[in-house]
């Protein structure tokens, strides 16, 4: 990677930044001193938000629902992406207006229904609301009595009141109480003792039934308008692909306006990263916009963290997802670990599954999923590719859905567990050796040949010698290699230390090699555990199925 600083005339800023965004040759960073962003950033963010809201709203009416696990997005030309039509904006505005209108209608319906519920107990009252009022000689109140006190209405009448009883509602039974002015206090005191709650009906020249009918008609009108608006929204939702395109376009504009740049009265400049082999291409792309430009490139400083771009073949690139879970390789690293890691992941995954039937299912099901959904994601591909290694190891171990349909090429894990354990540990040794070999290569490339020989190669020789001790014909060679490697580690392990560390450092390194690599190698026994668990589960399920099938036949 090269650190790039681009200088150009202030008037050429927007077309130059568009060209950089279009080509993707430079990753602009937000580290420029005194940097600022485009004045249109807030406006473009607002436009994107509107497009997103309209897209979400249209999605509720779209007949074709988007898959929960979508495939790769279709690639479009940059200029085509940035040239969306004004009609798309009109669609956004119309959808948002419909959404707002539907929300208003919903609130109005709630209000109308509440008013209708209030009037429902009073529908039998033939007096218009504006006629319910006090006179010179009488006082009148409307309200509700709890149903449990309806039988005690005569107490109100004994106090001098006249009570008209209507229907029941949520608050209670609707009643209208009329009393002479001279007796009104006593009458209403008794009513309150019985739980009477006064309400004020609207002072309109209409009866409760008439007002209720008006509300019903208004609700029907709003309901009809709501259905028409929903139908229009469903029609507009057919343009959901255009809305998605518009949203991507607005998002691209936001990214463009988010670019940090610094400027003087006449010049602006931006900083970023470009691949070392793309600097010339970057210069040519920029010069298509203007000749008045200066590009300064340099190697990254030690305290800088340039971005990483990995280039692997189609298969290995899928396994980059696994490496990225830990950390992407530093671009200054000599080796990209994905190639070695990808191969070993593929091999060990297949060993852990270890069943040709399971592997075939992975290939068929995941392959079918890829075809149906057009999903070509890396994780999906990892599972698909690993199906082939699972089939391979299943054939080697003679396992087909937990059954031994064909004889094993190597041996069956259930028949000779210790031998299979040895194979798993052997795979672990090779896996670890491949990592040490990468370190040897790095040390040589970075000018540390003695570290490669005395630290890395010696570890491989020591482990190899110790393993040879288990083979009768190789015991002598194993002893010689072990003694030589131990001596080299003890004598050179502390070479970078000072004082007494030069003498004790070798023993510490020897302990770390034996304990560290030994523990790492033993950890590969988990491959056998996972292999056995899958096979045993399959075998148990086959036994259970065999127990059920006879009963099914006899029934």
N, C-alpha and C positions, 0 to 999 in steps of 0.2 A: 504494500500500500504506500501511496505517496500523499503527503500533506500538501494541499493545494490552497493557494490564495489567488483569487481572481479579481482583477481590477478592470473597471470599464467606466464609460461615461454614465452619469446619473440618468440621462434620458433613455439609455438603452437597458435599464435594469429589468423592466417587466418582460420584454421579449427575450432577454438573455436567460432569465430565471425559468421562463416557459421552455426554452430550448434545453436547459439542463434537466428540467423535470421530464421532458419528452424523451430524451436520450437515456436518462438514468445513469449517466457516466460519472456523476459526482454526488456524493452524499454530503450535503451541507450540514455543518454542525453549529450549535448555538453557543459558541465560545468566543465569538468576536467581541473585543472590547468596545463598549459604547454601541452595541448592536440594537437594532430596532426592527419592528415588523411592519408590514404593509398597513396603511391606514384603512384599507377595505376589509381587514380581517374580521371585524365584528359583523359587518354586513354579510360577508360570505358565510360566516357561522350561522347567522340568522336564516339565510337562504337554505343552508343545509338542514337546519332544524325543521324548517317548514316542509322541505321535501321528505324528511324522515317521518314527520307526523302524518303527512298525507299518505305515504307508503304504508305505514302501520294501519291507518284507518281503512285504506283500500283493501289491505290484506284480510280484513274481517268479512269482506263481501266477495272476495275472489273465489271462484268455483274451484280453481286449481290451487291447492295448498302446497306450499314449499316443503320439500322433504326436510325432516329433522336433521338428517346427515346429508348435506348437499355435496355435489361433486365440485370439480374445479370450475371456476368462473370462466366464461368465454372471454377471450382476449379481443380487445377492440383497438382500433387506431386512435392515437392520442388526439389528433386534430378532430376526428369524428366525435370523440368523447366530449371535447370541449365546445362543440358546436350544437348543443341542444336547442330545440326550437322554442319560440315563445308560447306555442300551444301547450307545451308541457307545463309551463308556469301557470297558464290559465287553468289547466286541469288541477294543479295543486291548490290554487286559490279556491276553485269551485268545491273541491273535496273538503277543504278546511271550513268553508262556509256551510256546507251540508252538515259537517260534524257539529259545528256550533249551533246550527238551527235544530238539530236533533236533540242536543243537550237542553236547549231552551224548551222545546216541546215536551221533553221528559219532565222537566221541572214544572211546567204548566199543568201537565196531566196529574202530577202528584198533588198540586195545589187544588185543582178542580175536584179530584177524588176526595180530598180532605173536606172540602166545602160540601160536597154531595153527601158524605157520611154524616156531617153535622145536621143537614136538613132532613135526612131520611126519617128520623123519629117524628117529624112535624108534618109529614105529608097529609095527614088526615085533618089538619087545621085549615078551615075554610076562610079564615080571616087573613087579609093581606098584612104584611109586616108593618106598613106605615100606620095601620089602624090600631096597632097594639101600643097604646100610650096612656099615661095617667090623665084623669079628668079632674074637674074641681071637686068631685065628691068621692072619687075612687082612685086606688093605686093598683097597678098590675105589674106582675113580674113573671118572666119565663125562665125555666131552668129544668134541673133534673132531680128526681128523688131516687134514692137507692131502692131496688126492687123489694128488698126485705121489709121496707116501711110502707109499701103501698096499702097494706091492710089498715094502716093507722091514719089514712087521709081524713077519716071522719073527725079526728082530733083538730085538724086545721079548720074543717067546716064548723065544728062546735065553737071555735074561737071567733067565727064570723066570716070566714073566707069562702070563696067559691073556687073549686078546683076542677079544671078540665084536664083529663088524662088522655095522652096520645100513645104513641108506640115506644118500645124500648130501644135504647141505643147503647153504645159502649159505656157512656158515663152513668146511665141509669134510665129511668122512665121519664119521658118528656111530659112536663105539666105546665099549665098556666094558672096562676093564682091571682084572683081578683078580690080586693077587700075594700070596705068603706074606709075613708080616710081616718075616721075616729077609731077604727078597730085594726087599722093596718099594722101598727107596731106589734100588737099581741098576735095577730095572725102570722106575720112573717117570723116572729120569735119561735112560735111553735114549729113552723116549717123548717127553720134552721136547726132546731133540736132534732128533727127527723132526718137531717142530713141533706137538706135542700141546697142545691148549688145553682146560683143565678147565672144565666148567660144572656147576652144581648144579641138579639137577632137583627139582621140588616134592615135598616129603615128604608125599604123600597116598596113601591106600589105593586106588589106581586105576592101571591101566596107561596107557601113553601113548595107546593107541588109545581107551580109555575116556574119558580126559580130553579128547582131541581131539574125540570125539563130543559131549561136553558143551558144548564151546566152539562147535561148529557149530550145535547146537540153540539156544544162547544168541544166536548171531549171527542165526539165522533169526527168533527171537522179536523181537529188536531191529529187524530189517529189516521185519517185519510191522507193528510199532508205528510205525515211521517212515513207512511207506506210509499208514497210517491218519491220522497227524498231517498229512501232506502233503495228503491228501484233505480233511481238515477245513479246512486253510489255504486250499485252493482254493475251498471253499464260502464261507468268510469273505471271500475276496478279491472276491466278487460285491458286497460292500458297499463297494467301493473309492471310489465317489462320496461315500458318507457319511463315509468316513475323510478324504477330501480336504476335505470341508466342515468336519469336526471340526478338521483341521489349520489351516484358515483361521480358524476360530473361536478356537483357542488362540493363533494368531499375532496376532489382533486384540487378545486380552487382554494379550499381552506388550507390544504397542505402547501399550496403555492404561496399563499399570503402569510403562512406561518414561518416562512423562511426568514432567518435572522440575517441582517446585513448592516453594515456601517457605511456612512457616507459623509462627504464633505460638500462644499458648495457645488462642485462639478463632477465629482467622482464617487462611485460606490464600490465596495468590495465585499466579498464573501469568502469564508474558509470552509474547507471540507476535505473529504478523502476520495481518492481515485485509485483504481488499480494501476500498478506501475506500468503494465503493458497497454493501458488505455489513455495515457497522458496525451499522446499524439492525436488520438482519435477525439479526445476532448477538445484540444486546440482547434481541430478542423471543424468540429460542430459549432463551437463558439464563433469562429470566423465566418460562418454562414450568416450570422446576424450582424456582426460588425467587425471591422478591421482594427478599430481603436480599442484594443484589449491587451492586457498583459497577464500572463499566468505564471506564477511562481510555484515551483514544486520542490519538495525536499523529502528526505527520509524522516520517519517519525522519531521524536526524541525518546529517550529511555523512559521518561515519566508519562508518556502519552500512550493511550490505548486505542490503536486503530481498529476499525471493524474487521471482521473475518469473512472472507468469501471462500467457500470450499468448492472444488471442481472434481467431481467423481463421476464414474459412469452411471448409467440408469439404475442399475441394481444396487451398487454400493451407496449411492446418494440417498436411497430410501432409509438406510440405517443411520443417517446423520441425526435423525430424530432422537435416537438413543443417546448419542454423544451429547447432544444439545441439552438433555436433561441434567447433565452435570455441568458442562461448560463448553462453549465453542472453542476450538483450537485458536491459540494466539497466531496471528498472521506471521509473526517473526519466528514461529517454531519451524524446525527443519522438516518435520514429518507431520503429515495429516494422519491421525490415528484411525480415521474412519475405514480405510481399506482393510487393515488388519482386524479391527474390531468387528466390522460387518461380517467378514467371513466366519470368525469364531462365533459370533452371536447366532448366525445361521446354523452352524454345526451343532452347537450346544443346545439350542432350542429344540432341534430335531431329536437329539438324544434324550432330552427330558420328557418329551411327548412319547417317543419310542414306539409308536403304533401306526402301522400303514393305513389302517381303517380311519383313525382320527385324522391323519394327514390328508387322505383322499377327501374326507368331509371338508377340511379346511380349504382345499383347492376348489372344490365344486361350489361350496356355499359362498365363500368370499369372492371367487371368480364370478359367480352369478350376481352377487351384490354389486360388483364393479361394473358389470355390463348394464344392469338395470338402472343404477343411480348415476352412472358416469362418474363415480367417485374414484379418483386416482390418488387419494391422499397417501402420505408416506406410511402411516401406521397401518392402513388397510393393506398396502403392498407388502409390508413386513410380514404380516400374518399369512398373506397369500404365498409369498416366496418360501416362508418357513414350512409351509405344508409339504413342499417337495423334499426338504431334508427330513421331515417327520416320516414320510413314506419310505425314504431310503433306510433310515435306522430301524423302522418297523420291519422291513424285509430282512435286514441284518439280524434282528433279534427274533424274527418269526412270530410277530404279534399282529393280529388282525382283529380289532375290536375286542381284545382280551382273549382271543382264541388262537390256537396254533394250527391254522388252516394249512400252512405249508411249513416244511422244516426250516429252521433258522439257518442263515448263511454262516453266522459266527457261532452263536449259542443263545439259549433262552435265559433271560435274567433270573427267572424263577427256578431254573434247574441248577445254575452254578453262580450264586450270588457273589462269591469271593472273586471269581475271575472277572465278572462284570465290574466289580468294585475296582479291580486293578486297571481295567480299561478306562474307567472314569478318572482315576488318579493319573493315569498316563496322559489322557487328554488334558488334564489340569497342568501337568508338567510342560507339555508342548505349548499350551496357552501362555504360561508364565515365561517360558523361554522366548516366545515370539515378542513379548513385551520387552524383555531384557535385550533382545537382538535390536529392537528399535532404538533403545537407549545407546547401544554400542554404535549404531549408525550415526546418531545425533552427536555423540562425543567425538567421533572422527571428523564429522562435517564441521564442528565448531572448534576444531584444533585441540582436542583433549584426548590424544590416542592412548596415553598411559592410564587415564581414568577408565577408558573403554576396556583395556586389557586387564588392569589390576583389580578393578571393582566389578565390572559387569561379566567379562569373560570368565574370570575366576569363579564367580558364583555359579555359572553354568557348569563349569568343570567339576566343582565340588558336589553339586546335586547329582550330576551324572555319575560320578565316582561312587557316591553313597548308594545309588540305585543299582549299580553293577554288583555290589556286595551281595545282592539277593539272587544273583545268577551264578551258579557253581563255576561255569567256564570263564566267567569274567571277574571273579573275585580278585585275582592278583592285579589285573589292570585297574579295578576299582580302588584297591588299596593304594596303589601308586598315585593315581589321580587325586584321591582324597588327601593323601599326605602332602603332595605338592601344593594343592590349592589351599589347604589349611596353613601351610608354612608361608605361602605368598600373602595370604590375608593378614596373618599375624604380623609379618614383617613390614607390610606396606599400608596396612589399614589406618595407621595413625600418622601418615606422612604429612598431612596438612595441619596437624596439631602442633602445639608448642609445649616445651618442657616435658614433664612426665607423660603427657598425653601421647607423645610419639611412641612410647613403649606400651601403654595400656590401650591405646586406641584400637590396635589390631584385634585384641581380645573382644572388645565391645562390638566391633564390626562382625567378627566371627559369630558371636552370639546372635546378633540381629539377623545374619544370613540364615543360620540354622533354625532359629525360632520363627522368624518372619516367613521365609520360604516354606518351611515345614508346615506351619499353620495354614498357609495359603493353599498348599497342595492338598492337605487333608480336607479342606473346605469343599473340594470338588466331589466329595462323597455325597453331597446333596443331590448331584445329578442322578445317582443311583436311587436315592430316596424318592425323588419325583418320578423317576422311570417306573419304579415298583408300584407307587401309589396309583398311577394311571392304569397299569396293567391289572393290578389286583381289583380295582373298582370295576373295570370291564369284566373280569372273570366272575366277580360276585354277581353282577347284573345278569350275566349269561346263566349262572346257576339258578338265580331266582326266576328267570324267564323259563328255564327248563322245568322248574317245579310247577309253574302256572300252566304251561301249555297242555300237559296231559289232562288236567282238570277241565280245561276249555274244550278239549276234544270229547271228553266223556259227557259233557253237558249237551 
